[in-house]
Amino acid sequence: MTYFRMTFLFTVFIIFPGLVMAQIQHGKVLLSGTINYVNPGGDAETSHELGLSLGYFFSDKTMVGLSVSGSRSNGYDFDLGLFGDVRTTTASFVQRNYIRLGEESKAYFFLQPGVNFLKLRGTDLFSGNQIEGQATFISLSPGFAFYPAKWIGFELTMTGLIYEFGSGDDESSFAVDINPLSPSIGITFLLGKD
């Protein structure tokens, strides 16, 4: 690092100390957008997902909110038994429990339990018929957040444990889907007075 860069960073940190301390605290509002892209290659599924979350910090470590996401997949999805153009929409009630990493309030690990309602549309892998379906599941997802400034941060979230409730003739199912090669990457804004 050059002398001028070091001098600039040191000056910024001295003049604007609020820029180096994240302000996760009671009363803040979290607004977050995420993106996920998966392309394993071959005939496997290629998937794009966009999400938006809005939450409120009820304490310095706990956020409760709503999340909405939509995804579009092309290829084969053997888990869902679908192929071709598969579209899903998910609405979730989520909670985040933050654990600070290190002495500074910049990096956090969080667990995000959620109750999720999924709607999907695609082509059945075996019959070739267009189908629409719905599912309800609970999830527990791990993630990391980094706040280089007091009002903006970056997050990385992975799918974690999933328990899907069966409906009708369907059976309930449990899955562990932690794939470090397919995280959701997002940007977070913390709104509200200090």
C-alpha atoms as a printed R data frame, in Angstrom:
    type eleno elety resid chain resno       x       y       z
1   ATOM     1    CA   MET     A     1   0.000   0.000   0.000
2   ATOM     2    CA   THR     A     2   1.397   3.351  -0.955
3   ATOM     3    CA   TYR     A     3   2.132   6.156   1.473
4   ATOM     4    CA   PHE     A     4  -0.688   8.312   0.043
5   ATOM     5    CA   ARG     A     5  -3.310   5.576   0.441
6   ATOM     6    CA   MET     A     6  -2.289   4.940   4.038
7   ATOM     7    CA   THR     A     7  -2.390   8.670   4.812
8   ATOM     8    CA   PHE     A     8  -5.815   9.028   3.177
9   ATOM     9    CA   LEU     A     9  -7.305   6.081   5.091
10  ATOM    10    CA   PHE     A    10  -5.820   7.249   8.382
11  ATOM    11    CA   THR     A    11  -7.233  10.762   7.824
12  ATOM    12    CA   VAL     A    12 -10.694   9.408   6.982
13  ATOM    13    CA   PHE     A    13 -10.720   7.192  10.085
14  ATOM    14    CA   ILE     A    14  -9.650  10.102  12.324
15  ATOM    15    CA   ILE     A    15 -12.030  12.704  10.837
16  ATOM    16    CA   PHE     A    16 -15.021  10.402  10.363
17  ATOM    17    CA   PRO     A    17 -14.890   7.835  13.169
18  ATOM    18    CA   GLY     A    18 -18.561   6.976  12.657
19  ATOM    19    CA   LEU     A    19 -17.722   5.451   9.302
20  ATOM    20    CA   VAL     A    20 -15.762   2.615  10.861
21  ATOM    21    CA   MET     A    21 -18.318   1.501  13.464
22  ATOM    22    CA   ALA     A    22 -21.388  -0.452  12.420
23  ATOM    23    CA   GLN     A    23 -24.548   0.591  14.195
24  ATOM    24    CA   ILE     A    24 -26.599  -2.572  14.626
25  ATOM    25    CA   GLN     A    25 -28.812  -1.492  17.498
26  ATOM    26    CA   HIS     A    26 -32.331  -1.387  18.840
27  ATOM    27    CA   GLY     A    27 -34.658   0.743  16.738
28  ATOM    28    CA   LYS     A    28 -32.783   0.438  13.429
29  ATOM    29    CA   VAL     A    29 -34.557  -0.687  10.253
30  ATOM    30    CA   LEU     A    30 -32.782  -3.161   7.964
31  ATOM    31    CA   LEU     A    31 -33.349  -3.026   4.200
32  ATOM    32    CA   SER     A    32 -31.530  -5.744   2.296
33  ATOM    33    CA   GLY     A    33 -31.354  -6.957  -1.297
34  ATOM    34    CA   THR     A    34 -29.768 -10.267  -2.307
35  ATOM    35    CA   ILE     A    35 -28.831 -12.099  -5.469
36  ATOM    36    CA   ASN     A    36 -27.938 -15.737  -6.061
37  ATOM    37    CA   TYR     A    37 -26.730 -17.377  -9.285
38  ATOM    38    CA   VAL     A    38 -25.993 -21.081  -9.744
39  ATOM    39    CA   ASN     A    39 -24.585 -22.689 -12.896
40  ATOM    40    CA   PRO     A    40 -23.142 -26.132 -12.148
41  ATOM    41    CA   GLY     A    41 -22.660 -26.922 -15.854
42  ATOM    42    CA   GLY     A    42 -23.882 -29.775 -18.061
43  ATOM    43    CA   ASP     A    43 -27.605 -30.515 -18.031
44  ATOM    44    CA   ALA     A    44 -27.916 -29.442 -14.419
45  ATOM    45    CA   GLU     A    45 -29.987 -26.542 -13.216
46  ATOM    46    CA   THR     A    46 -29.025 -22.921 -13.855
47  ATOM    47    CA   SER     A    47 -30.781 -20.689 -11.366
48  ATOM    48    CA   HIS     A    48 -31.153 -16.949 -10.723
49  ATOM    49    CA   GLU     A    49 -32.725 -15.624  -7.533
50  ATOM    50    CA   LEU     A    50 -33.417 -12.082  -6.331
51  ATOM    51    CA   GLY     A    51 -34.613 -11.230  -2.837
52  ATOM    52    CA   LEU     A    52 -35.647  -8.240  -0.743
53  ATOM    53    CA   SER     A    53 -35.878  -8.107   3.064
54  ATOM    54    CA   LEU     A    54 -37.238  -5.510   5.454
55  ATOM    55    CA   GLY     A    55 -36.767  -5.861   9.196
56  ATOM    56    CA   TYR     A    56 -36.732  -4.058  12.523
57  ATOM    57    CA   PHE     A    57 -34.195  -4.457  15.350
58  ATOM    58    CA   PHE     A    58 -36.116  -5.178  18.557
59  ATOM    59    CA   SER     A    59 -32.815  -5.389  20.419
60  ATOM    60    CA   ASP     A    60 -29.147  -4.800  19.659
61  ATOM    61    CA   LYS     A    61 -28.792  -8.361  18.374
62  ATOM    62    CA   THR     A    62 -32.219  -9.442  17.091
63  ATOM    63    CA   MET     A    63 -34.050  -8.404  13.918
64  ATOM    64    CA   VAL     A    64 -37.548  -9.537  12.900
65  ATOM    65    CA   GLY     A    65 -38.926  -8.935   9.423
66  ATOM    66    CA   LEU     A    66 -40.322 -10.029   6.092
67  ATOM    67    CA   SER     A    67 -38.503 -11.366   3.047
68  ATOM    68    CA   VAL     A    68 -39.704 -11.880  -0.522
69  ATOM    69    CA   SER     A    69 -37.730 -13.631  -3.257
70  ATOM    70    CA   GLY     A    70 -38.248 -14.906  -6.762
71  ATOM    71    CA   SER     A    71 -36.214 -17.401  -8.728
72  ATOM    72    CA   ARG     A    72 -36.058 -18.758 -12.242
73  ATOM    73    CA   SER     A    73 -34.331 -22.010 -13.136
74  ATOM    74    CA   ASN     A    74 -33.502 -23.656 -16.441
75  ATOM    75    CA   GLY     A    75 -32.495 -27.292 -16.830
76  ATOM    76    CA   TYR     A    76 -33.334 -30.205 -14.574
77  ATOM    77    CA   ASP     A    77 -34.279 -29.900 -10.938
78  ATOM    78    CA   PHE     A    78 -34.504 -33.450  -9.623
79  ATOM    79    CA   ASP     A    79 -35.309 -32.256  -6.089
80  ATOM    80    CA   LEU     A    80 -38.546 -30.672  -7.306
81  ATOM    81    CA   GLY     A    81 -39.149 -33.231 -10.094
82  ATOM    82    CA   LEU     A    82 -39.325 -30.443 -12.689
83  ATOM    83    CA   PHE     A    83 -37.496 -29.424 -15.849
84  ATOM    84    CA   GLY     A    84 -37.395 -26.557 -18.316
85  ATOM    85    CA   ASP     A    85 -38.402 -23.094 -17.126
86  ATOM    86    CA   VAL     A    86 -39.131 -23.371 -13.382
87  ATOM    87    CA   ARG     A    87 -40.256 -20.256 -11.488
88  ATOM    88    CA   THR     A    88 -40.677 -19.890  -7.746
89  ATOM    89    CA   THR     A    89 -41.875 -17.106  -5.479
90  ATOM    90    CA   THR     A    90 -41.214 -17.222  -1.737
91  ATOM    91    CA   ALA     A    91 -42.565 -15.021   1.061
92  ATOM    92    CA   SER     A    92 -40.987 -15.456   4.502
93  ATOM    93    CA   PHE     A    93 -41.266 -14.283   8.077
94  ATOM    94    CA   VAL     A    94 -37.673 -14.163   9.288
95  ATOM    95    CA   GLN     A    95 -35.673 -13.428  12.386
96  ATOM    96    CA   ARG     A    96 -31.946 -12.823  12.642
97  ATOM    97    CA   ASN     A    97 -29.843 -13.321  15.725
98  ATOM    98    CA   TYR     A    98 -26.474 -11.558  15.353
99  ATOM    99    CA   ILE     A    99 -23.228 -12.548  17.067
100 ATOM   100    CA   ARG     A   100 -20.410 -10.000  16.836
101 ATOM   101    CA   LEU     A   101 -17.083 -11.334  15.574
102 ATOM   102    CA   GLY     A   102 -14.073  -9.588  17.092
103 ATOM   103    CA   GLU     A   103 -13.793  -6.475  19.215
104 ATOM   104    CA   GLU     A   104 -15.055  -4.005  16.607
105 ATOM   105    CA   SER     A   105 -18.700  -3.848  15.567
106 ATOM   106    CA   LYS     A   106 -18.001  -4.546  11.914
107 ATOM   107    CA   ALA     A   107 -18.338  -8.289  11.327
108 ATOM   108    CA   TYR     A   108 -21.190 -10.491  12.476
109 ATOM   109    CA   PHE     A   109 -22.282 -14.100  12.194
110 ATOM   110    CA   PHE     A   110 -26.051 -14.600  12.158
111 ATOM   111    CA   LEU     A   111 -28.590 -17.390  12.194
112 ATOM   112    CA   GLN     A   112 -31.821 -16.733  10.344
113 ATOM   113    CA   PRO     A   113 -34.794 -18.934  11.247
114 ATOM   114    CA   GLY     A   114 -37.785 -18.424   8.997
115 ATOM   115    CA   VAL     A   115 -41.293 -19.579   8.129
116 ATOM   116    CA   ASN     A   116 -41.566 -19.720   4.342
117 ATOM   117    CA   PHE     A   117 -44.425 -19.957   1.856
118 ATOM   118    CA   LEU     A   118 -43.362 -21.114  -1.617
119 ATOM   119    CA   LYS     A   119 -45.292 -21.064  -4.892
120 ATOM   120    CA   LEU     A   120 -43.773 -22.789  -7.932
121 ATOM   121    CA   ARG     A   121 -44.608 -23.320 -11.582
122 ATOM   122    CA   GLY     A   122 -42.869 -25.646 -14.034
123 ATOM   123    CA   THR     A   123 -43.026 -28.766 -16.197
124 ATOM   124    CA   ASP     A   124 -43.239 -32.171 -14.528
125 ATOM   125    CA   LEU     A   125 -40.102 -34.225 -15.207
126 ATOM   126    CA   PHE     A   126 -41.989 -37.495 -15.768
127 ATOM   127    CA   SER     A   127 -45.371 -36.578 -17.303
128 ATOM   128    CA   GLY     A   128 -44.408 -33.410 -19.187
129 ATOM   129    CA   ASN     A   129 -47.480 -31.595 -17.801
130 ATOM   130    CA   GLN     A   130 -47.380 -27.989 -16.617
131 ATOM   131    CA   ILE     A   131 -47.863 -27.919 -12.872
132 ATOM   132    CA   GLU     A   132 -48.266 -25.331 -10.160
133 ATOM   133    CA   GLY     A   133 -47.647 -26.099  -6.533
134 ATOM   134    CA   GLN     A   134 -47.311 -24.609  -3.104
135 ATOM   135    CA   ALA     A   135 -45.247 -25.566  -0.096
136 ATOM   136    CA   THR     A   136 -44.775 -24.376   3.464
137 ATOM   137    CA   PHE     A   137 -41.463 -24.942   5.197
138 ATOM   138    CA   ILE     A   138 -39.347 -23.722   8.049
139 ATOM   139    CA   SER     A   139 -35.664 -23.004   7.594
140 ATOM   140    CA   LEU     A   140 -32.546 -22.137   9.543
141 ATOM   141    CA   SER     A   141 -29.900 -20.363   7.460
142 ATOM   142    CA   PRO     A   142 -26.430 -19.224   8.557
143 ATOM   143    CA   GLY     A   143 -24.829 -16.048   7.274
144 ATOM   144    CA   PHE     A   144 -22.179 -13.386   7.704
145 ATOM   145    CA   ALA     A   145 -22.523  -9.597   7.605
146 ATOM   146    CA   PHE     A   146 -19.768  -7.003   7.283
147 ATOM   147    CA   TYR     A   147 -20.351  -3.279   7.872
148 ATOM   148    CA   PRO     A   148 -17.535  -1.070   6.528
149 ATOM   149    CA   ALA     A   149 -19.708   1.996   7.333
150 ATOM   150    CA   LYS     A   150 -22.363   2.593   9.959
151 ATOM   151    CA   TRP     A   151 -25.291   2.533   7.539
152 ATOM   152    CA   ILE     A   152 -24.238   0.073   4.823
153 ATOM   153    CA   GLY     A   153 -23.099  -3.533   4.911
154 ATOM   154    CA   PHE     A   154 -22.577  -6.631   2.842
155 ATOM   155    CA   GLU     A   155 -23.958 -10.056   3.631
156 ATOM   156    CA   LEU     A   156 -23.431 -13.631   2.560
157 ATOM   157    CA   THR     A   157 -26.179 -16.150   3.392
158 ATOM   158    CA   MET     A   158 -26.353 -19.876   2.732
159 ATOM   159    CA   THR     A   159 -29.349 -22.168   2.643
160 ATOM   160    CA   GLY     A   160 -29.256 -24.243   5.783
161 ATOM   161    CA   LEU     A   161 -31.681 -26.685   7.362
162 ATOM   162    CA   ILE     A   162 -35.124 -27.052   5.782
163 ATOM   163    CA   TYR     A   163 -38.198 -28.862   7.082
164 ATOM   164    CA   GLU     A   164 -41.073 -28.965   4.586
165 ATOM   165    CA   PHE     A   165 -44.582 -29.703   5.772
166 ATOM   166    CA   GLY     A   166 -46.434 -32.282   3.653
167 ATOM   167    CA   SER     A   167 -49.929 -31.541   2.381
168 ATOM   168    CA   GLY     A   168 -52.496 -34.060   1.195
169 ATOM   169    CA   ASP     A   169 -50.681 -37.258   0.166
170 ATOM   170    CA   ASP     A   170 -47.263 -35.588   0.345
171 ATOM   171    CA   GLU     A   171 -44.980 -36.520   3.209
172 ATOM   172    CA   SER     A   172 -43.080 -34.033   5.314
173 ATOM   173    CA   SER     A   173 -39.366 -33.877   4.547
174 ATOM   174    CA   PHE     A   174 -36.168 -32.665   6.157
175 ATOM   175    CA   ALA     A   175 -33.099 -31.521   4.204
176 ATOM   176    CA   VAL     A   176 -29.669 -30.060   4.854
177 ATOM   177    CA   ASP     A   177 -28.644 -27.833   1.949
178 ATOM   178    CA   ILE     A   178 -25.495 -25.943   2.930
179 ATOM   179    CA   ASN     A   179 -23.611 -25.230  -0.282
180 ATOM   180    CA   PRO     A   180 -20.694 -22.811   0.234
181 ATOM   181    CA   LEU     A   181 -20.337 -22.536  -3.558
182 ATOM   182    CA   SER     A   182 -23.857 -21.098  -3.906
183 ATOM   183    CA   PRO     A   183 -24.373 -18.306  -1.344
184 ATOM   184    CA   SER     A   184 -26.793 -15.433  -1.624
185 ATOM   185    CA   ILE     A   185 -24.804 -12.211  -1.726
186 ATOM   186    CA   GLY     A   186 -26.471  -9.012  -0.614
187 ATOM   187    CA   ILE     A   187 -26.175  -5.390   0.328
188 ATOM   188    CA   THR     A   188 -27.781  -4.079   3.526
189 ATOM   189    CA   PHE     A   189 -28.820  -0.593   4.575
190 ATOM   190    CA   LEU     A   190 -29.408   0.313   8.237
191 ATOM   191    CA   LEU     A   191 -31.892   3.145   8.543
192 ATOM   192    CA   GLY     A   192 -32.886   5.202  11.568
193 ATOM   193    CA   LYS     A   193 -31.399   7.615  14.061
194 ATOM   194    CA   ASP     A   194 -28.290   6.771  16.055
